[in-house]
Amino acid sequence: MTAGDSETCTVYIITNKTNTTLYTGVTKDLKRRMYQHKNKVRPKTFSARYNLSKLVHFEKFKSKEKAYLKERQLKKWNRDWKVQLIEETNSDWIDLTKMI
């Protein structure tokens, strides 16, 4: 195992104000990444085009490999499964950005 393998990573789901579009991502720095989403630092990305900046779900992992596996798993899920996951811990779909 290399030093980079033990980095904490976060898998997250963001949406827009009306909760109509979901985006799943992974990052080593969720606070920085949410700043980028909210300020559309990368204006041509999917999240910027669809105004996705409301953090509705996140999970931390002790290795980047586990985080990337979870992200790939979630990206394969249908919307109903993702909604169920979000509502298990955030039934009101509040923006969790202040929690990070």
C-alpha positions as CSV (number, residue, x, y, z in Angstrom):
1,M,0.0,0.0,0.0
2,T,1.3,3.4,-0.9
3,A,0.9,6.6,1.1
4,G,-1.8,7.8,-1.3
5,D,-3.9,4.8,-0.8
6,S,-4.8,5.8,2.8
7,E,-6.2,9.2,1.9
8,T,-9.7,10.0,3.2
9,C,-12.1,10.6,0.3
10,T,-15.7,11.5,0.2
11,V,-18.4,10.4,-2.2
12,Y,-21.2,12.9,-2.5
13,I,-24.5,13.6,-4.2
14,I,-25.6,17.1,-5.2
15,T,-28.7,18.4,-6.8
16,N,-30.4,21.7,-7.8
17,K,-33.0,23.8,-5.9
18,T,-35.9,21.7,-7.2
19,N,-34.1,18.3,-6.6
20,T,-34.7,17.3,-10.2
21,T,-31.2,16.4,-11.3
22,L,-28.6,14.4,-9.3
23,Y,-24.8,14.3,-9.7
24,T,-22.5,11.9,-7.9
25,G,-18.9,12.7,-7.4
26,V,-15.8,11.9,-5.3
27,T,-13.2,14.2,-3.8
28,K,-10.4,14.4,-1.3
29,D,-11.6,17.8,-0.1
30,L,-15.4,18.1,0.1
31,K,-15.3,21.7,1.4
32,R,-13.2,22.9,-1.5
33,R,-15.2,20.9,-4.0
34,M,-18.5,22.3,-2.8
35,Y,-17.1,25.8,-3.1
36,Q,-16.3,25.0,-6.7
37,H,-19.8,23.7,-7.4
38,K,-21.5,26.7,-5.7
39,N,-19.3,29.2,-7.5
40,K,-19.3,27.4,-10.9
41,V,-15.5,27.5,-11.0
42,R,-15.7,25.1,-13.9
43,P,-18.6,26.7,-16.0
44,K,-18.8,24.0,-18.7
45,T,-19.3,21.1,-16.4
46,F,-22.5,19.1,-15.9
47,S,-23.0,20.4,-12.4
48,A,-22.6,24.1,-13.6
49,R,-24.9,23.6,-16.6
50,Y,-27.7,22.2,-14.4
51,N,-27.1,24.5,-11.4
52,L,-26.2,21.6,-9.1
53,S,-24.8,22.9,-5.8
54,K,-27.0,21.6,-3.0
55,L,-25.2,18.9,-1.1
56,V,-27.8,16.3,-0.1
57,H,-25.7,13.2,0.7
58,F,-22.1,12.3,1.5
59,E,-20.1,9.4,2.8
60,K,-16.5,9.4,3.9
61,F,-14.1,6.5,3.1
62,K,-10.6,5.8,4.6
63,S,-9.2,4.9,1.2
64,K,-9.6,6.4,-2.2
65,E,-10.1,3.0,-3.7
66,K,-13.2,2.3,-1.6
67,A,-14.5,5.8,-2.4
68,Y,-14.1,5.3,-6.1
69,L,-15.7,1.9,-6.0
70,K,-18.7,3.4,-4.1
71,E,-18.9,6.3,-6.6
72,R,-19.0,3.8,-9.6
73,Q,-21.6,1.8,-7.8
74,L,-23.9,4.8,-7.2
75,K,-23.5,6.1,-10.8
76,K,-25.0,2.7,-11.9
77,W,-28.0,3.1,-9.6
78,N,-31.3,4.3,-10.9
79,R,-32.7,7.5,-9.6
80,D,-35.2,5.8,-7.2
81,W,-32.4,4.0,-5.4
82,K,-30.4,7.3,-5.1
83,V,-33.5,9.1,-3.7
84,Q,-34.0,6.3,-1.2
85,L,-30.4,6.6,-0.1
86,I,-30.7,10.4,0.3
87,E,-34.0,10.2,2.2
88,E,-32.6,7.6,4.7
89,T,-30.4,10.4,6.2
90,N,-31.7,13.6,4.7
91,S,-35.5,13.3,4.3
92,D,-36.0,17.0,3.9
93,W,-33.3,17.3,1.2
94,I,-31.6,20.2,3.1
95,D,-28.2,21.5,1.9
96,L,-25.6,19.7,4.1
97,T,-22.8,22.0,3.1
98,K,-22.7,23.7,6.5
99,M,-22.0,20.3,8.1
100,I,-18.6,19.9,6.4
